[in-house]
Amino acid sequence: MTIRLYNQDSELLAFSACVTGCREKDGKYLITLDRTAFFPEGGGQGADHGTLGGVQVIDCHEVNGEVVHTTDGPLEPGSEVEGRVDAQRRLDMMQQHSGEHIFSGIVCRLFGYDNVGFHIGSEAVTMDFSGPLTQEDIARVERLANAVVWQNVEITTLLPDAQSLAAMEYRSKKALEGEVRIVQIPGADICACCGTHVKRTGSIGQIKVIGWQKYKSGVRVSILCGRRALEEENVLMEQARRSSVAMSCRQHEIAGSVERLLAERDHLRAQTDALGMRIFDMLSAQEQANAVRMVACDVLSPGAVRKAAGHLAAGARLALVLVPREDGWNFAMSSETEDVRPMTKALCAAFGGKGGGPKDMTQGVLAGGTEQEIREKLAEM
């Protein structure tokens, strides 16, 4: 059984240990020690990385009570080695994990929901709660969670005996047997946990909700803590700065400016679509005497192609509308009396393309063919 130094001191980064085993697997080496400060992946928290006796530790897992260190080089069993945990990664994991405890503990206290799923991902921390939360609920929990951070209270770990544990109210995702490690955050949470945590809540820095969505019968909330939150905010602030410069407005006016731009865009799009249909009607007038009609029009929007084909098909046996694209054509084929699907299939086979739809209206793309070639093929078919 590996002695776990991180349980005694979560800020311990350097230590010495004796190598108790080393075996090669898939080009990597699995190292066991008599004691370690490397936290193995578990409970939603990722493994520590770092160095061990001059080789890189790239992963850690628990196997039958031992911490197995995955390294890029071998170590001699029986030798004494120096280990050093990656300080930035350890702090990041502690900030995320402690922040999650505070947030989940407050949700449990206010709403009675359990955290049924937790994961510290490379991009965010996700928490799955057993009941629904509104946006206002989540904002309230975020404010209360940060208040605990700002109070800079001490985070303590306990190893209560069976009698004390039975009398204690604490959160746990599953039934536990044997020794249970309890992490306690005054005013926020008491929870069974095997992970590493900061010693005081102030070291978390901040807790920021970056997203939430319905998940099964509850809700999944994503947060960032500490350095991750700061880096995300810096990215968003730079985007806001650039957007405000581009739109010649102050940063707090961006939302209003975007809404005005979208309204202007929709108005111009409607005008363009109307103009495109007027031009199309002028072109289609030349086809009115034909039973099989075809119009190529480069001012139609993609969304107007079906509408145009329907107009062109009125009183005709078959109508084909083409809109040029960078590598061919968008098309819509329509008929009031015929099944246009065989003709669509033949046209796609002739010019390389794909399309489909109900028998009276198909839509798709053609990879090639000039307007004249397509017209001749249509007449031939």
Secondary structure in CASP SS format (residue, H / E / C, confidence):
PFRMAT SS
TARGET T0000
AUTHOR 0000-0000-0000
METHOD secondary structure of the structure
MODEL  1
M C 1.00
T C 1.00
I E 1.00
R E 1.00
L H 1.00
Y H 1.00
N H 1.00
Q H 1.00
D C 1.00
S C 1.00
E C 1.00
L C 1.00
L C 1.00
A E 1.00
F E 1.00
S E 1.00
A E 1.00
C E 1.00
V E 1.00
T E 1.00
G E 1.00
C E 1.00
R E 1.00
E E 1.00
K E 1.00
D C 1.00
G C 1.00
K E 1.00
Y E 1.00
L E 1.00
I E 1.00
T E 1.00
L E 1.00
D C 1.00
R E 1.00
T E 1.00
A C 1.00
F C 1.00
F C 1.00
P C 1.00
E C 1.00
G E 1.00
G C 1.00
G C 1.00
Q E 1.00
G C 1.00
A C 1.00
D C 1.00
H C 1.00
G E 1.00
T E 1.00
L E 1.00
G C 1.00
G C 1.00
V E 1.00
Q E 1.00
V E 1.00
I E 1.00
D E 1.00
C E 1.00
H E 1.00
E E 1.00
V E 1.00
N C 1.00
G C 1.00
E E 1.00
V E 1.00
V E 1.00
H E 1.00
T E 1.00
T E 1.00
D C 1.00
G C 1.00
P C 1.00
L C 1.00
E C 1.00
P C 1.00
G C 1.00
S C 1.00
E E 1.00
V E 1.00
E E 1.00
G E 1.00
R E 1.00
V E 1.00
D C 1.00
A H 1.00
Q H 1.00
R H 1.00
R H 1.00
L H 1.00
D H 1.00
M H 1.00
M H 1.00
Q H 1.00
Q H 1.00
H H 1.00
S H 1.00
G H 1.00
E H 1.00
H H 1.00
I H 1.00
F H 1.00
S H 1.00
G H 1.00
I H 1.00
V H 1.00
C H 1.00
R H 1.00
L H 1.00
F H 1.00
G C 1.00
Y C 1.00
D C 1.00
N E 1.00
V E 1.00
G E 1.00
F E 1.00
H E 1.00
I E 1.00
G C 1.00
S C 1.00
E C 1.00
A C 1.00
V E 1.00
T E 1.00
M E 1.00
D E 1.00
F E 1.00
S C 1.00
G C 1.00
P C 1.00
L C 1.00
T C 1.00
Q H 1.00
E H 1.00
D H 1.00
I H 1.00
A H 1.00
R H 1.00
V H 1.00
E H 1.00
R H 1.00
L H 1.00
A H 1.00
N H 1.00
A H 1.00
V H 1.00
V H 1.00
W H 1.00
Q H 1.00
N C 1.00
V C 1.00
E E 1.00
I C 1.00
T E 1.00
T E 1.00
L E 1.00
L C 1.00
P C 1.00
D C 1.00
A H 1.00
Q H 1.00
S H 1.00
L H 1.00
A H 1.00
A C 1.00
M C 1.00
E C 1.00
Y C 1.00
R E 1.00
S C 1.00
K C 1.00
K C 1.00
A C 1.00
L C 1.00
E C 1.00
G C 1.00
E C 1.00
V C 1.00
R C 1.00
I E 1.00
V E 1.00
Q E 1.00
I E 1.00
P C 1.00
G C 1.00
A C 1.00
D E 1.00
I E 1.00
C E 1.00
A E 1.00
C C 1.00
C C 1.00
G C 1.00
T C 1.00
H C 1.00
V C 1.00
K C 1.00
R E 1.00
T H 1.00
G H 1.00
S H 1.00
I H 1.00
G C 1.00
Q C 1.00
I E 1.00
K E 1.00
V E 1.00
I E 1.00
G E 1.00
W E 1.00
Q E 1.00
K E 1.00
Y E 1.00
K C 1.00
S C 1.00
G E 1.00
V E 1.00
R E 1.00
V E 1.00
S E 1.00
I E 1.00
L E 1.00
C E 1.00
G C 1.00
R H 1.00
R H 1.00
A H 1.00
L H 1.00
E H 1.00
E H 1.00
E H 1.00
N H 1.00
V H 1.00
L H 1.00
M H 1.00
E H 1.00
Q H 1.00
A H 1.00
R H 1.00
R H 1.00
S H 1.00
S H 1.00
V H 1.00
A H 1.00
M C 1.00
S C 1.00
C C 1.00
R C 1.00
Q H 1.00
H H 1.00
E H 1.00
I H 1.00
A H 1.00
G H 1.00
S H 1.00
V H 1.00
E H 1.00
R H 1.00
L H 1.00
L H 1.00
A H 1.00
E H 1.00
R H 1.00
D H 1.00
H H 1.00
L H 1.00
R H 1.00
A H 1.00
Q H 1.00
T H 1.00
D H 1.00
A H 1.00
L H 1.00
G H 1.00
M H 1.00
R H 1.00
I H 1.00
F H 1.00
D H 1.00
M H 1.00
L H 1.00
S H 1.00
A H 1.00
Q H 1.00
E H 1.00
Q C 1.00
A C 1.00
N C 1.00
A C 1.00
V E 1.00
R E 1.00
M E 1.00
V E 1.00
A E 1.00
C C 1.00
D C 1.00
V C 1.00
L C 1.00
S C 1.00
P H 1.00
G H 1.00
A H 1.00
V H 1.00
R H 1.00
K H 1.00
A H 1.00
A H 1.00
G H 1.00
H H 1.00
L H 1.00
A C 1.00
A C 1.00
G C 1.00
A C 1.00
R C 1.00
L E 1.00
A E 1.00
L E 1.00
V E 1.00
L E 1.00
V E 1.00
P E 1.00
R E 1.00
E C 1.00
D C 1.00
G E 1.00
W E 1.00
N E 1.00
F E 1.00
A E 1.00
M E 1.00
S E 1.00
S C 1.00
E C 1.00
T C 1.00
E C 1.00
D C 1.00
V C 1.00
R H 1.00
P H 1.00
M H 1.00
T H 1.00
K H 1.00
A H 1.00
L H 1.00
C H 1.00
A H 1.00
A H 1.00
F H 1.00
G C 1.00
G E 1.00
K E 1.00
G E 1.00
G E 1.00
G C 1.00
P C 1.00
K C 1.00
D C 1.00
M E 1.00
T E 1.00
Q E 1.00
G E 1.00
V E 1.00
L E 1.00
A C 1.00
G C 1.00
G C 1.00
T C 1.00
E H 1.00
Q H 1.00
E H 1.00
I H 1.00
R H 1.00
E H 1.00
K H 1.00
L H 1.00
A H 1.00
E H 1.00
M C 1.00
END
